[in-house]
C-alpha cells in the first residue's frame, strides 16, 4: 500500500442503529519502503502520537406530533398488555437513537505488514433519528383532555432530549480518553482500523446502556399511579366522550 493512500470501510451496528466508517492513512516505516524479500517486523513502531482531532455532533430535532391511532394500537406498539376498557395508553412517545462514527487512522509499518495504527481523527454523530408523539383516536380532538394528554407526552419527549444531551457530553469525554491511548497492531492497516473501531464501540457501549437506564427511570417517574389518577379526573366532559368511544371499540 503506497504512503498516504486512503481506504474507507463501512459497517452497520444495531445499537439501536449505528453506522460506522473508517478512513486510513498509511505511512511506510523509515528505511523499509518496498524492500523486496525483507522479513516482516514482529512489533512495528507506532506513528508519532498527537492529540487526535475529535468532533461530536448532536442532532436532535423537535418531536413530531403524528395523526392519532386507536388506543389498542398504541398499547400494542408500546408492547403493553390489555389493561381493560379504560387503558392508560391515551398517548405514546417513541424515540430511536442512532450513533455514527468516522475514524481516520494513521498507521506505520513495512509494505507487507504488520503495522501499528493510531487514531488521527474521530468524528461522532449522535442522532435522535425518530421522535414522535401520538394520541389515541378516542381522545376528543382539540379538547381539554387532548391538551392534558399531549402535555403529558411532551414531558416524555423532554426526558428524551435532556438525556440525549447528557449522553453527547459523556460520549465526548469517553471518545477523547479512548483516542488518547488507543493503538492497534495488526497484519495490515485495514485489520488495525477494524480492530480500533471494535474497541471504540466497546468503550461507548456502557454509555448507551446508561442512556437507556436513565430514560426508563425518568419515564417511570412521569407514568406514576398519581399521574394516571390525575388524568382520569380532569376534563370530565371529555372523559365521558372518551369512555363512550372506548366502549364502541
C-alpha positions as CSV (number, residue, x, y, z in Angstrom):
1,X,0.0,0.0,0.0
2,X,1.7,3.3,-1.0
3,X,2.2,6.0,1.5
4,X,-0.7,8.4,2.3
5,X,-3.1,6.1,0.4
6,X,-6.6,6.0,1.8
7,X,-9.3,3.3,2.0
8,X,-12.8,3.7,3.5
9,X,-14.6,0.9,5.4
10,X,-18.3,0.9,6.3
11,X,-20.2,-1.1,8.8
12,X,-23.6,-1.0,10.4
13,X,-24.1,-1.5,14.1
14,X,-27.5,-2.0,15.6
15,X,-27.1,-0.3,18.9
16,X,-30.3,1.0,18.2
17,X,-29.0,1.6,14.7
18,X,-25.4,2.8,14.2
19,X,-23.3,3.2,11.2
20,X,-19.5,3.4,11.1
21,X,-17.0,4.2,8.5
22,X,-13.2,4.2,8.7
23,X,-10.6,6.1,6.8
24,X,-7.0,5.0,6.8
25,X,-3.7,6.9,6.3
26,X,-0.8,4.5,5.9
27,X,2.8,5.5,6.5
28,X,5.7,3.3,5.5
29,X,8.2,2.7,8.2
30,X,11.5,4.6,7.7
31,X,14.1,2.6,5.8
32,X,11.7,-0.3,4.9
33,X,9.9,1.1,1.9
34,X,9.2,-1.6,-0.7
35,X,12.2,-3.8,0.4
36,X,11.9,-7.0,-1.7
37,X,12.2,-10.1,0.4
38,X,12.6,-8.2,3.7
39,X,11.4,-10.0,6.8
40,X,8.3,-8.5,8.4
41,X,8.6,-6.7,11.7
42,X,7.1,-8.6,14.6
43,X,6.4,-5.4,16.6
44,X,6.3,-2.3,14.3
45,X,6.7,1.0,16.0
46,X,3.6,3.3,16.1
47,X,3.3,6.6,14.3
48,X,4.0,9.8,16.3
49,X,1.1,10.4,18.6
50,X,-0.6,13.8,19.0
51,X,-4.0,14.5,20.4
52,X,-6.4,13.2,17.8
53,X,-9.0,15.7,16.5
54,X,-12.4,15.0,17.9
55,X,-15.8,16.2,17.0
56,X,-19.2,15.2,18.4
57,X,-22.3,16.3,16.6
58,X,-25.7,16.2,18.3
59,X,-28.8,16.0,16.0
60,X,-32.0,16.5,18.0
61,X,-35.0,17.9,16.0
62,X,-38.2,18.8,17.6
63,X,-40.5,15.8,18.2
64,X,-43.3,15.4,15.6
65,X,-46.9,15.0,16.5
66,X,-48.4,12.4,14.2
67,X,-52.0,11.6,13.4
68,X,-54.0,9.7,16.1
69,X,-54.2,5.9,16.3
70,X,-56.7,3.7,18.2
71,X,-55.8,3.2,21.9
72,X,-55.4,-0.5,21.3
73,X,-52.9,0.2,18.5
74,X,-50.9,2.4,20.8
75,X,-50.9,-0.2,23.5
76,X,-49.7,-2.8,21.0
77,X,-47.0,-0.5,19.7
78,X,-45.8,0.1,23.3
79,X,-45.7,-3.7,23.9
80,X,-48.3,-3.4,26.7
81,X,-50.9,-6.0,27.7
82,X,-54.7,-5.5,27.6
83,X,-55.4,-3.2,30.5
84,X,-59.2,-3.2,30.4
85,X,-61.8,-0.9,28.8
86,X,-60.1,2.3,30.0
87,X,-56.5,1.9,29.0
88,X,-53.6,4.1,30.2
89,X,-52.4,4.3,26.6
90,X,-54.1,7.5,25.6
91,X,-50.8,8.8,24.2
92,X,-47.4,7.4,23.1
93,X,-44.0,8.9,22.6
94,X,-41.4,7.0,20.6
95,X,-37.7,7.7,20.3
96,X,-35.0,5.9,18.4
97,X,-31.4,7.0,18.8
98,X,-28.5,6.3,16.4
99,X,-24.8,6.8,16.7
100,X,-22.4,7.0,13.8
101,X,-18.6,7.2,13.9
102,X,-15.9,8.0,11.4
103,X,-12.3,7.4,12.3
104,X,-9.2,8.5,10.4
105,X,-6.4,6.1,11.3
106,X,-2.6,6.7,10.8
107,X,-0.5,3.6,10.5
108,X,3.2,2.7,10.3
109,X,4.8,-0.5,9.1
110,X,6.5,-2.2,6.2
111,X,4.8,-2.6,2.8
112,X,3.7,-6.2,3.6
113,X,2.9,-5.6,7.3
114,X,2.5,-5.9,10.2
115,X,1.6,-2.3,11.1
116,X,0.8,-0.2,14.2
117,X,-2.2,2.2,13.8
118,X,-3.4,5.1,16.0
119,X,-6.5,7.3,15.5
120,X,-5.7,10.7,13.9
121,X,-9.3,12.0,13.9
122,X,-12.6,10.8,15.4
123,X,-15.9,12.1,14.3
124,X,-19.1,11.1,16.2
125,X,-22.7,11.8,15.5
126,X,-25.5,11.2,18.0
127,X,-28.9,11.4,16.3
128,X,-32.5,11.3,17.6
129,X,-33.4,9.6,14.4
130,X,-37.1,9.1,15.3
131,X,-39.0,11.2,17.9
132,X,-42.8,11.1,17.6
133,X,-45.9,11.7,19.7
134,X,-49.3,10.2,19.0
135,X,-52.6,10.5,20.9
136,X,-55.3,7.9,21.0
137,X,-58.1,8.4,18.4
138,X,-60.7,8.0,21.1
139,X,-59.5,11.2,22.9
140,X,-61.7,14.0,21.7
141,X,-59.6,16.0,19.3
142,X,-58.7,19.6,20.2
143,X,-60.4,19.4,23.6
144,X,-59.3,19.8,27.2
145,X,-58.3,16.1,27.6
146,X,-56.3,16.1,24.4
147,X,-54.3,19.1,25.7
148,X,-53.6,17.3,29.0
149,X,-52.5,14.1,27.3
150,X,-50.3,16.0,24.9
151,X,-48.7,17.9,27.8
152,X,-48.0,14.5,29.5
153,X,-46.4,13.1,26.3
154,X,-44.3,16.2,25.9
155,X,-42.8,15.6,29.3
156,X,-41.6,12.2,28.0
157,X,-40.2,14.0,24.9
158,X,-38.3,16.4,27.2
159,X,-36.8,13.5,29.0
160,X,-35.6,12.0,25.7
161,X,-34.0,15.3,24.6
162,X,-32.4,16.0,28.0
163,X,-30.9,12.5,28.3
164,X,-29.6,12.7,24.8
165,X,-27.7,16.0,25.5
166,X,-26.2,14.4,28.6
167,X,-25.2,11.3,26.6
168,X,-23.5,13.6,24.0
169,X,-21.4,15.2,26.7
170,X,-20.4,11.8,28.1
171,X,-19.7,10.5,24.6
172,X,-17.2,13.3,24.0
173,X,-15.4,12.5,27.2
174,X,-15.3,8.8,26.5
175,X,-14.1,9.2,22.9
176,X,-11.4,11.7,24.0
177,X,-10.0,9.4,26.6
178,X,-10.1,6.4,24.2
179,X,-8.4,8.2,21.3
180,X,-5.6,9.5,23.5
181,X,-4.4,6.0,24.4
182,X,-5.7,3.8,21.5
183,X,-3.3,1.9,19.3
184,X,-3.5,-1.4,17.4
185,X,-1.0,-3.7,15.9
186,X,-2.3,-5.9,13.1
187,X,-1.2,-7.7,9.9
188,X,-2.3,-4.6,7.8
189,X,-3.8,-1.2,8.2
190,X,-7.3,-2.4,7.3
191,X,-7.3,-5.0,10.0
192,X,-5.9,-2.5,12.5
193,X,-8.6,0.0,11.7
194,X,-11.4,-2.5,12.1
195,X,-10.0,-3.6,15.5
196,X,-9.8,0.1,16.6
197,X,-13.4,0.5,15.6
198,X,-14.4,-2.5,17.6
199,X,-12.5,-1.0,20.6
200,X,-14.3,2.3,20.3
201,X,-17.7,0.6,20.0
202,X,-16.9,-1.4,23.2
203,X,-15.9,1.8,25.0
204,X,-19.2,3.5,24.0
205,X,-21.5,0.6,24.8
206,X,-21.7,1.2,28.6
207,X,-22.7,4.8,28.0
208,X,-25.6,3.7,25.7
209,X,-26.7,1.3,28.5
210,X,-26.7,4.2,30.9
211,X,-28.7,6.3,28.5
212,X,-31.4,3.6,28.3
213,X,-31.5,3.2,32.0
214,X,-31.8,6.9,32.7
215,X,-34.6,7.2,30.2
216,X,-36.5,4.3,31.7
217,X,-36.2,5.7,35.2
218,X,-37.3,9.2,34.2
219,X,-40.2,7.8,32.1
220,X,-41.4,5.7,35.1
221,X,-41.4,8.7,37.3
222,X,-43.7,10.5,34.8
223,X,-46.0,7.5,34.4
224,X,-46.8,7.2,38.1
225,X,-50.1,6.0,39.6
226,X,-50.7,9.5,40.8
227,X,-50.4,11.0,37.3
228,X,-52.8,8.4,35.9
229,X,-55.3,9.2,38.6
230,X,-54.9,12.9,37.9
231,X,-55.5,12.4,34.2
232,X,-58.6,10.3,34.9
233,X,-60.2,13.2,36.9
234,X,-59.5,16.2,34.6
235,X,-61.8,17.4,31.8
236,X,-64.9,15.4,32.8
237,X,-66.9,16.3,29.7
238,X,-64.1,14.8,27.5
239,X,-63.8,11.8,29.9
240,X,-67.4,10.9,29.2
241,X,-66.8,11.1,25.4
242,X,-63.6,9.0,25.8
243,X,-65.5,6.3,27.7
244,X,-68.2,6.2,25.1
245,X,-65.6,5.9,22.3
246,X,-63.8,3.1,24.1
247,X,-67.0,1.1,24.7
248,X,-67.6,1.3,20.9
249,X,-64.3,-0.4,20.1
